[in-house]
Amino acid sequence: MTRRVTAAIAILMVGLLIALDHAGTDLNPYKAPPLLALGSGTAASGGFCGALPE
């Protein structure tokens, strides 16, 4: 019984998260980042911990 309750709560929480995300912003596929940026010309942003300082 405990697994079923935990699984049901987890599924409900994921569904709630998706519903809140969908309700919070309008879907605009033209402003979305590319799904895979392999060779798209989009530069990576952010830092790399192993990079040496310039």
C-alpha positions as CSV (number, residue, x, y, z in Angstrom):
1,M,0.0,0.0,0.0
2,T,2.8,2.4,0.7
3,R,4.3,2.1,-2.7
4,R,1.0,2.9,-4.4
5,V,0.5,6.0,-2.2
6,T,4.0,7.2,-2.8
7,A,3.7,6.6,-6.6
8,A,0.4,8.3,-6.7
9,I,1.7,11.4,-4.9
10,A,4.8,11.5,-7.1
11,I,2.7,11.3,-10.3
12,L,0.3,14.0,-8.9
13,M,3.2,16.3,-8.1
14,V,4.8,15.9,-11.5
15,G,1.4,16.6,-13.1
16,L,1.0,19.7,-10.9
17,L,4.4,20.9,-11.8
18,I,3.6,20.5,-15.5
19,A,0.2,22.2,-15.1
20,L,1.7,25.2,-13.3
21,D,4.5,25.5,-15.8
22,H,2.0,25.4,-18.7
23,A,-0.3,28.0,-17.0
24,G,2.5,30.3,-16.0
25,T,3.9,31.2,-19.5
26,D,2.6,31.3,-23.0
27,L,4.0,28.8,-25.4
28,N,6.1,30.5,-28.1
29,P,8.1,28.1,-30.3
30,Y,9.9,31.0,-32.0
31,K,11.6,32.2,-28.8
32,A,12.5,28.7,-27.6
33,P,16.1,27.6,-27.6
34,P,17.1,24.8,-29.9
35,L,16.5,21.3,-28.6
36,L,19.9,20.2,-29.7
37,A,22.5,22.9,-30.4
38,L,24.9,20.6,-32.3
39,G,26.4,22.8,-35.1
40,S,23.6,25.3,-34.9
41,G,26.0,28.2,-34.4
42,T,24.7,29.0,-30.9
43,A,27.5,29.7,-28.6
44,A,27.6,28.0,-25.2
45,S,27.0,30.3,-22.3
46,G,28.3,29.9,-18.7
47,G,31.5,28.9,-17.2
48,F,33.6,25.8,-17.0
49,C,35.2,25.0,-13.6
50,G,38.3,23.4,-15.2
51,A,39.0,26.4,-17.5
52,L,42.2,28.3,-16.7
53,P,41.8,32.0,-16.1
54,E,42.9,34.3,-18.9
